Amino acid sequence: MIESVNLIVVGHLNDEYTLAAVALGHNIVIMLILSTIMGTNSALETHVAHAYGAGQFRLCGEILNRTRFILLMMLIPLTLILSQAE
């Protein structure tokens, strides 16, 4: 929603280059960060469902904590990459 509002506001400036830059930045963030993190969360959902179905509730928590750590380790380099982008 925030990115849509950004595009609407920048679109009212009547500057094509600024609008293109905002749209390109939005696409890069979507491709690098959101798709990577959402893919990892999808794997988490599958593993937790299997553990829950087997009645292994402790394993559900372990998988959740492991995935949080993995997501954090993935997010740090991605954030460093995006912080260096101009």
C-alpha positions as CSV (number, residue, x, y, z in Angstrom):
1,M,0.0,0.0,0.0
2,I,2.8,2.4,0.8
3,E,4.5,1.9,-2.6
4,S,1.2,2.6,-4.3
5,V,0.8,5.9,-2.4
6,N,4.4,6.7,-3.3
7,L,3.6,6.2,-7.0
8,I,0.4,8.2,-6.9
9,V,2.2,11.1,-5.2
10,V,5.2,11.1,-7.5
11,G,2.8,10.7,-10.5
12,H,1.2,14.1,-9.6
13,L,4.7,15.8,-10.0
14,N,4.5,15.3,-13.8
15,D,8.1,14.2,-14.0
16,E,8.6,10.9,-15.9
17,Y,12.1,10.3,-14.7
18,T,11.2,10.5,-11.1
19,L,8.2,8.3,-11.6
20,A,10.4,5.7,-13.4
21,A,13.0,5.8,-10.6
22,V,10.3,5.2,-7.9
23,A,8.8,2.3,-9.9
24,L,12.2,0.8,-10.6
25,G,13.1,1.0,-6.9
26,H,9.8,-0.6,-6.0
27,N,10.5,-3.5,-8.4
28,I,14.0,-4.1,-7.0
29,V,12.7,-4.2,-3.4
30,I,10.0,-6.6,-4.4
31,M,12.4,-8.9,-6.3
32,L,15.2,-8.9,-3.8
33,I,13.6,-8.8,-0.4
34,L,9.9,-9.6,-0.5
35,S,10.0,-12.6,-2.9
36,T,13.0,-14.1,-1.0
37,I,11.4,-13.7,2.4
38,M,7.9,-14.9,1.3
39,G,9.5,-18.0,-0.3
40,T,11.2,-18.8,3.0
41,N,8.0,-18.3,4.9
42,S,6.2,-20.6,2.5
43,A,8.7,-23.4,3.4
44,L,8.1,-22.6,7.1
45,E,4.4,-23.0,6.7
46,T,4.8,-26.5,5.1
47,H,7.2,-27.8,7.8
48,V,5.1,-26.4,10.7
49,A,2.0,-28.0,9.2
50,H,3.7,-31.4,9.1
51,A,5.0,-31.1,12.6
52,Y,1.6,-30.0,13.9
53,G,-0.2,-32.9,12.1
54,A,2.2,-35.3,13.7
55,G,1.5,-33.9,17.1
56,Q,5.1,-32.6,17.6
57,F,4.3,-29.2,19.1
58,R,7.8,-28.6,20.4
59,L,9.2,-29.2,16.9
60,C,6.8,-26.5,15.6
61,G,8.5,-24.0,17.9
62,E,11.9,-25.1,17.0
63,I,11.2,-24.8,13.3
64,L,9.8,-21.3,13.9
65,N,12.9,-20.2,15.8
66,R,15.2,-21.6,13.2
67,T,13.3,-19.9,10.4
68,R,13.5,-16.6,12.2
69,F,17.2,-16.9,12.5
70,I,17.5,-17.9,8.8
71,L,15.4,-15.0,7.7
72,L,17.5,-12.6,9.8
73,M,20.7,-14.0,8.2
74,M,19.1,-13.5,4.8
75,L,17.9,-10.0,5.5
76,I,21.2,-8.6,6.7
77,P,23.1,-9.0,3.3
78,L,20.0,-8.0,1.3
79,T,19.7,-4.8,3.4
80,L,23.4,-4.1,2.9
81,I,23.0,-4.6,-0.9
82,L,20.0,-2.2,-1.0
83,S,21.6,0.4,1.2
84,Q,24.5,0.7,-1.4
85,A,22.1,1.2,-4.3
86,E,21.8,4.7,-5.7
